[in-house]
Amino acid sequence: MGSLIIVGFLLAADPDFATSTSGMPWETPMEKIKDSLTGPIAMAISLLGVVVAGVALIFGGEMGDFTHRVIMLVFVIAMILSASSFLSALFGTTTVII
């Protein structure tokens, strides 16, 4: 009797229900953040950050320790944001590390 009920449930189950992937509620906002961090605007801003930080380090002259650390922080953040674009240009892949 019990196995007949289980077979009935299996035959009545909708196969599309088992294959649907609605995703978790936080996947859409995370995709938007990923697209924002790897898009063309972020690439332009990170390239500008690399150039400005490089110029500040080269022509900065005598600067304090705090200023030097802030410039290095801008440089590192700019490199992190543009790393996925550099990797896709080098290896031809669209895989995003972030």
Secondary structure, DSSP 8 states (H G I E B T S, - for coil): -HHHHHHHHHHHS-HHHHH-----TTHHHHHHHHHHHHSHHHHHHHHHHHHHHHHHHHH--S--HHHHHHHHHHHHHHHHHHHHHHHHHHH-------
